[in-house]
Amino acid sequence: MTGHRERNDPSLFTGLSFGREIYDVEIHGTGNGQFIGLVKEDGSPCRIAFRGSTVMRDGRRVALARGATAWTDRSNTGETS
């Protein structure tokens, strides 16, 4: 994972080990506390499309989202296996 955790970060990553970075995440705010996003894996047509909202938790703004599997149609993208 690029960078490092700050001392005051929540323990979201406690107990996890990390491998190489292969996912790209793109998040767009809609201007009203809502957001949409997409997770892409390098070299794969598979995606996770998500939407969510920001909430206050313990005095901090937290993004909560729910995702669905999605995929690109390789015949329309020019991608090859």
Order of alpha helices (4+ residues) and beta strands (2+ residues): beta-beta-beta-beta-alpha
